[in-house]
Amino acid sequence: MSQHPDSQSTLVRNTGTPRRVLIVGGVAGGASCAARLRRLDEFVEIVVFERGPYASFANCGLPYYVGNVIADERALLVASREMFRTRFNVDVQTETEVTGIDRHACTIMVRDGGTGASRTERYDALVLSPGAAPIRPPLPGVDLPGVFAVRTIPDSRRIRSWITERHATSAVVVGGGFIGLEMVENLLQRELVVTVLEKLPQVMPPLDPEMALPLSEHLIAKGVKLQLGDGLASIEARDGGGLIVVAESGARLPADLVILAIGVRPETTLAKAAGLPLGPRGGIVVDAQMRTADPHIWAVGDAVEVPDVLTGQETVLPLAGPANRQGRVAAEAIAGRATQFRGVQATAVVGVLGLTAASTGASEKGLRRAGIANFEKVYLHPGHHAGYYPGARPIHLKLLFSVPDGRILGAQAVGLEGVEKRIDVIATAIQFRGTVHDLAEAELCYAPQYGAAKDPVNLAGMLAVNVLTGDMPVADWSALARTDAVVLDVREPEEFAAGHVPHAINLPLSQLRARHGELPRERDLWICCVVGQRAYYATRFLAQRGYRVRNLSGGYTTYTALKTSGVVP
Ligand code: FAD
């Protein structure tokens, strides 16, 4: 950079004025930008302004601090001001708010939180990483004492004190997304009785409803009350202390504290006031190098819009990984490198009371919303490791892929063990624009306690390849109510008797070779078993004998989830 004669640096140089890079926001995107830039350029002046009391803290750890899983607040402080100064020669100014940007003068207005004094700071490059603001709907009572958002260390500290000092025994968590569910886990950890109020009829909105169902069932089994399909109407103070959350349905939910976790919106106050363009999703518009419409200003993290690599549409994705990577890309761009941000695919994981749900890429509802119709899906429920080794736990997995090229579009998985590992493999394949053939062929770790010779990822790929080649045509469960196909259940009679798809006929796989002549050749046969494996064998057998067959992917296990979650009538 400064010393390198061929540097592509975009900053003013050799003017006698020290080059100054100012960064607004000192946590995920801002801190990673500062640290990377220093590694690339020893001579640039870097100043980070953070309006809160801490820079570079672990917001992702906040729920666990509330739950006392992280007992010492200091563990949340990833890097101190002192470390930034001594290790990186970065000046971090906490409790210092940036209140305005003068783009013509290349200056920002800064207010010192301690003294209240304002001053102007000059920049050659400005990086905005102001994050997102928790949504606080303008409803009666949302500002009452005892109603909290979870965004900062002081927020979590306040929640902890409230629980302890008020001897709180109950809480309502409004919003059943990532942060809401993490708060549920941690409030249970503090032995509170917890109710989740969620406007959608499912928890974890990024998942398709049938994939979110195991989470709901798990929460209920752990004693959490779920009030789904019901929004927040108001919050009232209760006589004698405490609060009452009033739902849109009229339900009144008493609580000693309320957590508002209904999502975040990009923090764009500064950018908007400075006339920087915002996109349709409300985030700051940036190019692939994280540069805004102003050539001297970059923006990263929760505040920006970035392309979804699968749908091609702009999106906002408030997650730590993208924020960190974008901070790094902005630093590289400022230092004159051509690095570009690839876009996002929404790879995420949440753990709730021992159950893990993870997803990457598009969901089925996301594809439909984006108007993408040329896709297919398979469901499977393999063990997380070889069945012969004790302790195998099922992973409920859904894979979405485009037809006919087999490009992987997305995957979701829920289970007790091994879930995030499978989603991470599929996420990586998506990043390399992989196909289901790549998943079928992927060479993955195997020893009995970790996986299987055909790992769940391989199996998902193999099933999808079978769909593409026509070896295993699949039927759409949602068409069940309007089809005149015969549903053939190939489980044993006692399994069939314990529960089956309405109007299904039963002919066990074990008797199929002897009795297939009883099946109607003039009708389509939709074949089902418990998870789809025996149905696949039956599909292959019958197809080779000239029957018109389709597999009901995921079997009765998937049917039950689809039915309970309302996807199948
Ligand atoms: P932030 O990290 O939020 O930093 C923005 C900073 O800018 C803030 O500290 C703010 O005070 C400061 N700021 C704003 N405006 C100004 C101004 N005008 N002047 C000075 N300073 C300003 N993501 C995951 O991937 N996995 C998780 O498990 C996960 N868990 C989370 C749990 C919680 C409770 C929360 C709140 C978030 C979680 N996230 C998680 C999301 C992740 O933390 C964010 O996506 C990430 O921190 C965004 O980085 P950012 O730099 O854009 O914003």
Boltz pocket constraint, residues with backbone or C-beta under 6 A from the ligand:
constraints:
  - pocket:
      binder: B
      contacts: [[A, 24], [A, 25], [A, 26], [A, 27], [A, 28], [A, 29], [A, 30], [A, 49], [A, 50], [A, 51], [A, 52], [A, 54], [A, 59], [A, 60], [A, 61], [A, 62], [A, 63], [A, 96], [A, 97], [A, 98], [A, 99], [A, 129], [A, 130], [A, 131], [A, 132], [A, 150], [A, 151], [A, 152], [A, 179], [A, 267], [A, 270], [A, 300], [A, 301], [A, 302], [A, 303], [A, 317], [A, 318], [A, 319], [A, 320], [A, 321], [A, 323], [A, 349]]
      max_distance: 6.0
